[in-house]
Amino acid sequence: MKKVSIVGAGFAGLTVALRLAQKGFQVDLYEKSSRVGGLLGTDRTEFGIAEKAANALIRTERAEKLFAELGVPQSLPLASSKKRFIYRHKPRTWPLTIGETLFFMVKLIPRFLINKKSLAPQDNETLDSWGRRYLGGSATEYLLGPAMQGIYGNEISGLSSKLILSPLFKEHREKYKGLLTGPGGMQDLVNHLEVRLSEMGVRIHTNSPVNIKDLQGPVVIATPANAAAALLSESQPELSKALSQIQMSSLMSVTLFFKKPQTKFKGFGCLIPRGFDLKTLGILMNSYIFQGRDKVYNETWIMGGVKESSLLDLEDTEILKLIAEERFKILGTKEGLLDYRINRWKNALPYYDLNLEKAQGEIRAFATSDKIFLHGNYLYGIGLSKILEQSDILAEEIVRLHG
């Protein structure tokens, strides 16, 4: 039986391990921490569940297939989740004025209908620059900016337009059909993956830091970029140097359980543009997203990013005070707090900036080994659905070379 070693048991490592085991490989999966799942996980409280980071996958056919083959019951969003808010002095379903909307439409729609490819991003161009050229200032500040920072965890002044927008111009893209999670949160998916891997004979080694030269067969490095750089420092110094150039961004999620629900703004959540002297990037109104998972109303507040990483150093009491102040300013409410969960993720996500755009080119140039394979959210997007797609592609590539 062919052997393969995978380093890192986050979503990338777990899903590529599943595909390789299904293709007949003997898989050893190494994780330096005490648990699998990486950023994915769910805390259970007496008031409901609190996600550690992502609350769902984008619902593609590939994601639905994964849930079906693992036997994970699908939990789909409520109808109320279709309503989304963007803050502009108050939460609004559409934050632009009539004049700004007309300008936005006149600027974008003709080009989109006549020559969509002309909207393609340029090399070494920030998302903010792209938006102001093709959408206008207001649409960039109040639509594009909050939408992208909600995904990438940073304001668009530093994000790469090419890295983020180029997939939109591909002819063949997976169709998105909403969101998908397990009834018990993302931990359901992690648990089912772990059980299935064990059933298939995958050997999962937790609390197991590794040395690449000691591993047998092809090796998949499914860790964050900074960890991959350290693992490859001796065997592939040029590739390691390229990986080490990738800046990492911090993230903090704070789930709050309240005595009374806020009912004025019922929807998926509210994104917060920059420029309002607010630290919060976005609010998830969990009780209006998925059904039957909570005993009381709760929200998750997202903070962090490259410019606000110091927020993670605050004490719990300081974070709760900051959120209480910003919650009153944004939602106009002061409900009493029953419980909370704070998850601090230092250097959790790759910063999708111009530096990463350059680094990806160098990584492709230096990653020439047919034994070492890189897999992670710094290569093709932060979204879990993209990770899942690449797990399938990577498994096929390893079969082609080593099967």
N, C-alpha and C positions, 0 to 999 in steps of 0.2 A: 504493500500500500504506500502511495506517495505521501510524504510528510510536508506540512507547511506550518510555520510558526507565525503567530499574530501577536503583536505587541500593542496593548491598549484595548480595554474592554468597554469603551463607550459604544454609542450606537453604530459607529462605523465598524469597529472591530467585531461587535456581535453579529451584525448582518453579513459581513463578508465571511465570517466563520461559518455561519449557517449555509451560505451558498457553496463554499468550498467543501464542507462536510457532505452536502447533498451530491456533490460531484465525485465523491469517493476518496477524498483526502483524509488522512489522519491529521487532525488539527490540534495544536497546542496553543492556548490563548493565555497570554500573560498580562496581568494587571498589577501595578505597583501598589494600589490602594486596597482597602479591605472589602470593596464591593464592586460589582459590575454596574454599568449604566452611565458612567461619566456624569454629565450634567443632568441627565434624565433621572427623575425620582419623584416620589410623592410622600409627603408626611401626612399621617392620619391623626386628626385631633378629635376631641369630643364634639366639635362643632362642624366638622366637615374635613375635606382634604385640602392640602396646600402643595402645589407643584413647586419643585425645587428650581426649575427653569422653564423650559418649553411646556406648554399646556396641551399641545396636540401636534399631529402631522397634517400637512396639506393632503387632502383626500384625492389621491390619484388612483388609477387602476392598479398600479404597482403596490401602493400602500394597502389597498383593499385586499389584494391577493395575499400580502404578507399576513394581515390579520386573520384571513380565512384559513391559511395553512397552519398558523399557530393556534387557532381556536380561540382567539381573543374576541369577545363580543364587541361589536362596534357601538360606540357612543357618539351620536351625531349632535350637532348644535341645535339649540332651540331656534324658533323663528325670530325671537327677539334679538338674537345675535347678529342678524343681518343689518341692524341699525348701528352705525358707528359714528363717533363724534370726534371733532377736532376743536381744540380750544382756541378761541379768539375773543378774549375778554369774558367768554362763557362757552360751554360746550355747544357746538353747532354741528348739524349734519352736513352743512355746506358752508365753509368758512369765508367764501369770497363774496364781495358785493356784486350787484348786478353789472356794474361797469367792468369790474375785474373779470367777471365770468365771460362777458362778451369779448373782451380783449384776449383772454385765454383761448376761447373757441376760434376766433379769427386767426390767431397766431398758429394754432396747432392743427386744426381739422383739415384745412386745405392741403397742407403738406402731408398729413397722415393718409389722406385719401388718394392723393395723386402720386406721391413718391415716398412711401414709408421708409425706404432704405436711406433716404437723405437725413433721417433723424438719428441714424446710427452714431454712437459716441465715438469720439476721436481718442487717439492715444494720449496719455498724460493729461487728461482733462478731468477736473473735479465734477461731481454730480451737480454741485451748485452752479458752475459755469454752464454746463449743458442745459440745465433747467432755465436759467435766465435767458439763454439764447432762443430756446424753442417754446417755452411755456410762458415766459414773462416773470417779473419779480414777485408779484403777489402769489401766483400759482406755485412758484418754487418755494416760497416761504411757508405757505399755509396748506399746501397739498403734498408736493413732492418731498419736502423736508421732513415733516412729521411721519409720513408713510415709510420712508426709508430708514429713519432713525429707529422706528418701531421694530424693524427687522434686524438692522445691523448695529444698533446700540450706540450710534455716534451721529453727530450732526453732519449734514451733507457737505459742508465746506471743506472737509478733508477726504470724503469718500471718492473712489474712482468710478467715473461714469462707465468706463469700458468694462470693468469687472462686473458691475451690477446690472447694466442694461443690455449688454451684448447677447445674453441668452434670449431676450425678447425678440431678437431679429433672426433666430434660427427658424428654418422652415418646419422642422418637426419638433414639437414640444409636447410634453405630457399635458393632458387636459386636467385642470384643477376643478374639483367639484365641492369645494368647501373644506371643512376640517374633520379630523378623525382622531379619536382617542379611545381608551378603554374605560369601562364604567367606574373603575377605581383609580382613574388617572393614568399617567404615563408609566407608573410603576407596574401596572398590569402588563404592558408590552414588554418591559424589561424582564419581568418574572417569567413570562411565557417563553421569551427568547432563551433565557438561562436554562429553563427546564428542557426545552427542545434540544439545545446543544448537548446537554448532559445525556439525554436519551440517545443521541446520535454518536456518542463516544468522544465528543470533544472534551479535552482535558483542560479545565479552567483553573489557572494558578493565580489566586489573589495574593496580595502582600508579596509580590514577586518581581522586584526590579531585575532587569536582565542586561547581559552584555551580548551585543549582536553576534560577535564572533563565536559564541557558544551555542547558537541556535542552528538546528538542522533544517535542510531544505530551503525553499524560497521563504522569504520573510516579508510580511506585511507590517509596516509601521503605521499604526492607526492611532497615533497620539497627536496632541497639539504640536504646532510647528516648533516651538522652543524645546519641547522634549525630544522631538525627532532630531533636531540639530545636535543635542547632547549625545544621543545614541549613535550618531554617524560621525562624530568628531574625529575618530581615529581611522575608520575604514574608508570614509569618503569625505575628506576635509573640505573640498570645494562645494559639494552639495550641502554639507553642514553649515558652511559660511553663508550660503544663499538662504537657507532656512532661518538662520539666526538673525537675519535682517528683518524678519517679519515682526512687526510690533503687535503685541497682544493687548487686548482691551478688557477691562474689568466690568463685571455685571453684578447687580444686586436686585433680588426680588423680595418684596415684603408683602406677605399675605396677611390681611387684617380681617378679623371676624367681629361684626358689629351687633349691638343689641337691637337696633332697628335698621331696616333697609332704606337706602335712598331710592325713591321711586320717581324722581323728576327726570332722570336720564336713564332710561332702560335700553341697554344695548351691549354690544361686544366690549366696548371700552371707549376711552378717550385718549387721543394722542396730543402731545403738548409741543407746539413749535417753540423754537428758541426765540429769545427776545422779550420774554415776559418776566424775567427775573425769577424763573422757576427751575428747580433742579430736576424735577420729575420728567422722564421721557415719555411715559405712558401709563395708563391705568387699565387693567383688565377687570371688568365687572363680572366675575366668575359665575355668580348666581343667575345671570341672564344669558350665559353661554351654553352650559350643559345642565341637564335636568337630573334631579334625584341624587345629587352627590353631596349636598350641604344641608345642615340642620338650621343654619342661620345665614343671613346675607354676608357675603365677603367679597373683597377686592384684592387684586395683586398690583402693587405699585412697582414699576421698573425704574431703576436708577443706575448711574454709572457712566461708562464710556471713558475714553482716553483723557478727556479734559476734566472729568469729575471722579477720577478713581479714588480721591481722598475721602469720598463719602463712605467708602467701605471701612474706613478706620474709625468712624464715629461709634460711640456706645449705642446700645439699643435705645436707651431713653432719649438720646439726641436725635436718632433717626425717627422715632415715633413722634417727637415734638415737631420736627421738620415736616413730616407728612401731614400731621394734624393742621398745621398752618397752611400748607399748600392745598389740602383737601377743602378747607373752608373757602379759600380763594377760588378754586376751580369749580367745586360742586356746590358751594354755599351751604354746607351742612356740618354738624358737629355731633354725630351719633356717638354714644358711648362704646368703648372697645371692650370686647370679651376676651380675646386672645389674639396672638400674632405668631408668625414664623418668619424669620429673617434668614435668607440664604445669601452669603457673600461669596462671590466667585472671582478671585483675583486672577488676572491674566487668563480669562476664561475663553475668549473668542478672538480670532484674528481681526485686526483692524483693516478693513477693506479700503485702504488708502492707495495713493499713487505708488508708494513704496512697495506694497504687495503686488501691484501690477507689474512692476519691474522684477520683483523677486520671483514671480511665477515664471517669467521667461527664463531666468537663470536656472530655476529648478528643472524645467524641462530640458535645458541644455546639458545639465550635469547628471540628471537621473538616467543614466544609460545602462545600469546593471540589470541583468535579467534575473537576478536573485533578490534584489531589494525593491520593494514596491511601496510607494507612499499612498496613504489614504487618509483624508481628513477634510474638515470644513475650510481650510485655507487654500484649497485647490480649485473648488468648483462651486462654492456657495455655502452659506450658513444653514440653509433649510434642510430639515431631516429628509424630505422627499428627494432632494438632490443627492444626499449621502446614500440613500437606499438605491437610487438609480446607479450610482457609481460603484456600489458594492457588487451589483450584478455584472457590470461591465468589467470590473477588475477581476472577478472570479473567472470570467470567460477568458481573459487575457492570461491568467495563470495556468488555466487548463491548456491553452494553446501552447504555452512554452514548456510546461512541466507535466502535463497530464499523460 
